[in-house]
Amino acid sequence: MHTTTKHANRILMLTLSAALLVSPALSSAHASGAKLSTQSIIVNPAQPELGVRVWVNKDPQGKGVASYRIGEQIRVGVQTSEDAYVYLFDVNSRGEISLFVPNGYDGPKGNFVQGGSRNVFPGQGAKYTLTVGGPRGQDRILALASRVQLDLSDIATFAGEQGFGSVTVQGEARLGQGLSDAVSGLDAQDWVTAVTWYGVGVQGQGNPQATGPLTVLTPAPAQPAPTEPSQPDTTPVQTQPVTSIQPGERQDGSFDSVIQDAFTRTRGAEALGSAETYVSRWGTGVWQKFTGAAAYGRAVILHADGSSRAYSVHGRILERYLALSTAESGGTKPPTRLGWAAGDEKIIPRNLYGTSGLYGFFQSGALYSTEKYGTFWLVGDLLKKYQGLGGSGSFLGFPNRDQYLSNGGWAGDFEGGSIRYVNGTYVVTRK
């Protein structure tokens, strides 16, 4: 484990050494009644009145359908039905574990939360951010709530000014045993656990080349909380109703059949996850947002007014598409240089240079995306020339920057060469 002291501009890499999966052969006969579980390490079979739920900012209902890129920031929400102390663990698909609540940065209240209130970590104005580490796969967050403070000294240690605890147990059995020991002296009504999952997909641009959960310590500005009502909800956690929005559903209860058809055509929940908004207006058309599934990333299905066919856009392609929209119109309509989606996003297999990526086709242009280079737009006659040569499968390979103006004409740079507009024609050059 690598640690830093409590300075705002340093990085704390929480590379920990045990899994939240528990050996089924391990027994746990404790006074608290704790049972080991492959889903949450320990569960309380007594079903106490104390309740807890946990979610991440991309999945406010806690359904376990969120997806993040490596290096993307994440925020975690937790709610208990009664006043309690909460302990939050993160585990990646490799079984590396971090304990990020309690920590030395969350102020005098620390990990104490009021019953019925929604609490977010990092909170507004916190001096740290949580960043998703690798590898790809499915990660989980375990929330343990207790009516009294727990002694986790057999699991984690805090040294000096170290802001985050170091998990000290090695192996699945010792972690499960340590948590069971921590609650062994409690009445079965005094503690409870909950788990949520999230997918970790491809690595984002400019992110550190590292694996394991990362916590970046920065003087973070105030950030919006996960999508939750601002007023506390006093409804008991276990009985809180969950509203499920259907693909193509409008807020008035009617349905957009074009979006429904696109959802079915693009493998539905397997690739898009579940709907997180109703169908709503966007520019001169409509769209619906989806949570995304695993490495695919968050998604939308959209179409212009009067169109008989809608298309899906997700992941890095969607991020760049929306960034161009925001820069041009504040995100109120599709970016002019690309227009509406004109085809479903496609996966492009490895080319001559061993590079694979994604392709998004739009009315006026295209977006090509790779982990190696990033996500870039091409339009007009330069795009036609590029695709006429075979696109990313040709000797040119993938673009490594956006199309740009050079000497009064458009130019494009690629893995294996370039395209330049010279004397009224496009000239292709190999590297």
URHUGI-V363381 format. One record per residue. N is the residue number from 1. RES is the residue in one small letter. PHI is phi in whole degrees, -180 to 180 (* if undefined). PSI is psi in whole degrees, -180 to 180 (NA if undefined). Layout:
BEGIN
N & RES & PHI & PSI
N & RES & PHI & PSI
END
This chain:
BEGIN
1 & m & * & 136
2 & h & -108 & 133
3 & t & -131 & 164
4 & t & -133 & 165
5 & t & -79 & 174
6 & k & -82 & 76
7 & h & -121 & 143
8 & a & -68 & -21
9 & n & -109 & 22
10 & r & -113 & 166
11 & i & -112 & 133
12 & l & -110 & 114
13 & m & -96 & 114
14 & l & -94 & 84
15 & t & -100 & 102
16 & l & -112 & 172
17 & s & -123 & 17
18 & a & -137 & 166
19 & a & -110 & 157
20 & l & -83 & -5
21 & l & -79 & 140
22 & v & -119 & 139
23 & s & -60 & 125
24 & p & -65 & -15
25 & a & -82 & -14
26 & l & -80 & 131
27 & s & -97 & 162
28 & s & -150 & 74
29 & a & -90 & 101
30 & h & -128 & 161
31 & a & -62 & -29
32 & s & -75 & -15
33 & g & 83 & 15
34 & a & -61 & 137
35 & k & -120 & 140
36 & l & -80 & 142
37 & s & -141 & 140
38 & t & -71 & -9
39 & q & -95 & -34
40 & s & -143 & 20
41 & i & 69 & -66
42 & i & -131 & 144
43 & v & -131 & 159
44 & n & -106 & 104
45 & p & -69 & -12
46 & a & -75 & -11
47 & q & 51 & 66
48 & p & -66 & 162
49 & e & -66 & -31
50 & l & -63 & 127
51 & g & -124 & 155
52 & v & -146 & 144
53 & r & -136 & 155
54 & v & -138 & 145
55 & w & -149 & 169
56 & v & -116 & 163
57 & n & -64 & -24
58 & k & -89 & -2
59 & d & -143 & 70
60 & p & -63 & -18
61 & q & -87 & -6
62 & g & 68 & 32
63 & k & -82 & -8
64 & g & 79 & 31
65 & v & -115 & 6
66 & a & -74 & 157
67 & s & -139 & 137
68 & y & -131 & 153
69 & r & -86 & 153
70 & i & -61 & 129
71 & g & 93 & -4
72 & e & -85 & 143
73 & q & -73 & 148
74 & i & -135 & 146
75 & r & -126 & 144
76 & v & -118 & 131
77 & g & -110 & 148
78 & v & -144 & 144
79 & q & -139 & 134
80 & t & -116 & 154
81 & s & -79 & -20
82 & e & -136 & 166
83 & d & -55 & 135
84 & a & -161 & 166
85 & y & -100 & 134
86 & v & -115 & 146
87 & y & -129 & 123
88 & l & -117 & 124
89 & f & -115 & 147
90 & d & -122 & 140
91 & v & -135 & 132
92 & n & -92 & 178
93 & s & -68 & -14
94 & r & -89 & -7
95 & g & 91 & 16
96 & e & -87 & 134
97 & i & -119 & 143
98 & s & -131 & 147
99 & l & -107 & 110
100 & f & -110 & -7
101 & v & -141 & 123
102 & p & -78 & 163
103 & n & -150 & 178
104 & g & -89 & 12
105 & y & -119 & -6
106 & d & -91 & 16
107 & g & 82 & -175
108 & p & -64 & -29
109 & k & -73 & -24
110 & g & 56 & -123
111 & n & -101 & 17
112 & f & -86 & 129
113 & v & -127 & 150
114 & q & -85 & 143
115 & g & -61 & 136
116 & g & 85 & -15
117 & s & -87 & 150
118 & r & -97 & 126
119 & n & -119 & 139
120 & v & -122 & 136
121 & f & -124 & 124
122 & p & -69 & 147
123 & g & -79 & 175
124 & q & -62 & 132
125 & g & 78 & 6
126 & a & -62 & 153
127 & k & -95 & 25
128 & y & -151 & 159
129 & t & -129 & 154
130 & l & -103 & 128
131 & t & -123 & 134
132 & v & -69 & 130
133 & g & -101 & 180
134 & g & -98 & -175
135 & p & -84 & -176
136 & r & -64 & 155
137 & g & 142 & -157
138 & q & -112 & 122
139 & d & -104 & 164
140 & r & -140 & 158
141 & i & -122 & 128
142 & l & -104 & 129
143 & a & -111 & 127
144 & l & -117 & 120
145 & a & -111 & 139
146 & s & -141 & 145
147 & r & -72 & -17
148 & v & -129 & 158
149 & q & -66 & 143
150 & l & -104 & 152
151 & d & -95 & 107
152 & l & -104 & 22
153 & s & -64 & -20
154 & d & -82 & -7
155 & i & -115 & -40
156 & a & -144 & 155
157 & t & -130 & 149
158 & f & -117 & 127
159 & a & -118 & 127
160 & g & 55 & -128
161 & e & -92 & 14
162 & q & -60 & 126
163 & g & -78 & -30
164 & f & -121 & 147
165 & g & -74 & 151
166 & s & -99 & 121
167 & v & -73 & 125
168 & t & -105 & -13
169 & v & -75 & 152
170 & q & -119 & 122
171 & g & 94 & 158
172 & e & -63 & -44
173 & a & -64 & -43
174 & r & -70 & -33
175 & l & -67 & -48
176 & g & -61 & -41
177 & q & -64 & -41
178 & g & -63 & -43
179 & l & -68 & -39
180 & s & -63 & -41
181 & d & -63 & -36
182 & a & -64 & -28
183 & v & -107 & 3
184 & s & -63 & -29
185 & g & -88 & 1
186 & l & -94 & 154
187 & d & -68 & 149
188 & a & -62 & -19
189 & q & -84 & -4
190 & d & -100 & 1
191 & w & -152 & 159
192 & v & -161 & 156
193 & t & -127 & 160
194 & a & -151 & 156
195 & v & -135 & 144
196 & t & -132 & 158
197 & w & -119 & 159
198 & y & -151 & 149
199 & g & -88 & 144
200 & v & -113 & 119
201 & g & -103 & -140
202 & v & -72 & 164
203 & q & -79 & 138
204 & g & -81 & 166
205 & q & -67 & 139
206 & g & 72 & 16
207 & n & -92 & 155
208 & p & -62 & 144
209 & q & -83 & 80
210 & a & -150 & 160
211 & t & -123 & 168
212 & g & 93 & 157
213 & p & -59 & 135
214 & l & -116 & 139
215 & t & -122 & 116
216 & v & -98 & 121
217 & l & -91 & 112
218 & t & -138 & 159
219 & p & -74 & 73
220 & a & -67 & 135
221 & p & -70 & 165
222 & a & -58 & 135
223 & q & -123 & 150
224 & p & -68 & 145
225 & a & -73 & 164
226 & p & -53 & 156
227 & t & -65 & 92
228 & e & -143 & 152
229 & p & -58 & 142
230 & s & -73 & -25
231 & q & -87 & 140
232 & p & -58 & 144
233 & d & -109 & 116
234 & t & -89 & 3
235 & t & -63 & 135
236 & p & -53 & 140
237 & v & -59 & -45
238 & q & -66 & -26
239 & t & -105 & 11
240 & q & -66 & 124
241 & p & -70 & 149
242 & v & -119 & 125
243 & t & -87 & 128
244 & s & -109 & 119
245 & i & -93 & 135
246 & q & -93 & 152
247 & p & -56 & 131
248 & g & 83 & 0
249 & e & -80 & 131
250 & r & -92 & 164
251 & q & -66 & -25
252 & d & -83 & 3
253 & g & 95 & -9
254 & s & -82 & 173
255 & f & -130 & 146
256 & d & -94 & 106
257 & s & -66 & -28
258 & v & -66 & -42
259 & i & -70 & -38
260 & q & -58 & -45
261 & d & -62 & -41
262 & a & -65 & -38
263 & f & -61 & -45
264 & t & -67 & -43
265 & r & -64 & -33
266 & t & -98 & 29
267 & r & 72 & 17
268 & g & 52 & -135
269 & a & -62 & -25
270 & e & -60 & -36
271 & a & -109 & -25
272 & l & -110 & -15
273 & g & 77 & -149
274 & s & -109 & 156
275 & a & -68 & 135
276 & e & -114 & -4
277 & t & -140 & 162
278 & y & -76 & 163
279 & v & -62 & 129
280 & s & -140 & 166
281 & r & -70 & 142
282 & w & -147 & 110
283 & g & 60 & -129
284 & t & -98 & 31
285 & g & -158 & -154
286 & v & -139 & 162
287 & w & -151 & 164
288 & q & -138 & 136
289 & k & -99 & 144
290 & f & -128 & 155
291 & t & -69 & -24
292 & g & 86 & 165
293 & a & -137 & 125
294 & a & 49 & -127
295 & a & -77 & -6
296 & y & -70 & -28
297 & g & 82 & 169
298 & r & -59 & 153
299 & a & -140 & 161
300 & v & -136 & 153
301 & i & -117 & 133
302 & l & -146 & 156
303 & h & -160 & 153
304 & a & -76 & 159
305 & d & -57 & 136
306 & g & 84 & -6
307 & s & -78 & 141
308 & s & -95 & 5
309 & r & -145 & 133
310 & a & -111 & 161
311 & y & -135 & 155
312 & s & -100 & 145
313 & v & -137 & 133
314 & h & -151 & 177
315 & g & 61 & -139
316 & r & -66 & -33
317 & i & -62 & -45
318 & l & -64 & -43
319 & e & -58 & -45
320 & r & -71 & -39
321 & y & -58 & -46
322 & l & -72 & -32
323 & a & -64 & -41
324 & l & -65 & -38
325 & s & -64 & -44
326 & t & -63 & -42
327 & a & -65 & -31
328 & e & -90 & -44
329 & s & -133 & 13
330 & g & 74 & 18
331 & g & 82 & 19
332 & t & -91 & -8
333 & k & -163 & 168
334 & p & -61 & 149
335 & p & -65 & 135
336 & t & -58 & -39
337 & r & -65 & -21
338 & l & -114 & -39
339 & g & 76 & -162
340 & w & -74 & 154
341 & a & -60 & 137
342 & a & -119 & 8
343 & g & -171 & 158
344 & d & -73 & 146
345 & e & -57 & 141
346 & k & -125 & 148
347 & i & -91 & 130
348 & i & -105 & 122
349 & p & -69 & 173
350 & r & -57 & 138
351 & n & -102 & -164
352 & l & -60 & -25
353 & y & -99 & 9
354 & g & 76 & 18
355 & t & -102 & 133
356 & s & -118 & 163
357 & g & -171 & -159
358 & l & -127 & 154
359 & y & -136 & 127
360 & g & -118 & 126
361 & f & -106 & 131
362 & f & -129 & 171
363 & q & -55 & -40
364 & s & -118 & 4
365 & g & -178 & -162
366 & a & -148 & 156
367 & l & -120 & 129
368 & y & -113 & 136
369 & s & -135 & 134
370 & t & -138 & 153
371 & e & -64 & -35
372 & k & -69 & -41
373 & y & -112 & -36
374 & g & 124 & -163
375 & t & -120 & 123
376 & f & -136 & 152
377 & w & -103 & 147
378 & l & -134 & 142
379 & v & -142 & 169
380 & g & 61 & -148
381 & d & -67 & -30
382 & l & -65 & -42
383 & l & -62 & -42
384 & k & -61 & -42
385 & k & -63 & -46
386 & y & -60 & -49
387 & q & -71 & -30
388 & g & -66 & -26
389 & l & -85 & -7
390 & g & 115 & 3
391 & g & 58 & -139
392 & s & -67 & -17
393 & g & -86 & -5
394 & s & -86 & -176
395 & f & -65 & -18
396 & l & -72 & -32
397 & g & 71 & -159
398 & f & -80 & 151
399 & p & -67 & 146
400 & n & -116 & 14
401 & r & -167 & 167
402 & d & -66 & 153
403 & q & -55 & 145
404 & y & -149 & 164
405 & l & -88 & 135
406 & s & -145 & 121
407 & n & 54 & 42
408 & g & 82 & 4
409 & g & -141 & 168
410 & w & -77 & 148
411 & a & -139 & 153
412 & g & -140 & 138
413 & d & -113 & 140
414 & f & -137 & 174
415 & e & -55 & -42
416 & g & -113 & 10
417 & g & 168 & -157
418 & s & -150 & 162
419 & i & -125 & 129
420 & r & -130 & 145
421 & y & -91 & 112
422 & v & -130 & 121
423 & n & 52 & 46
424 & g & 84 & 7
425 & t & -145 & 160
426 & y & -93 & 125
427 & v & -107 & 129
428 & v & -103 & 131
429 & t & -126 & 132
430 & r & -83 & 154
431 & k & -75 & NA
END
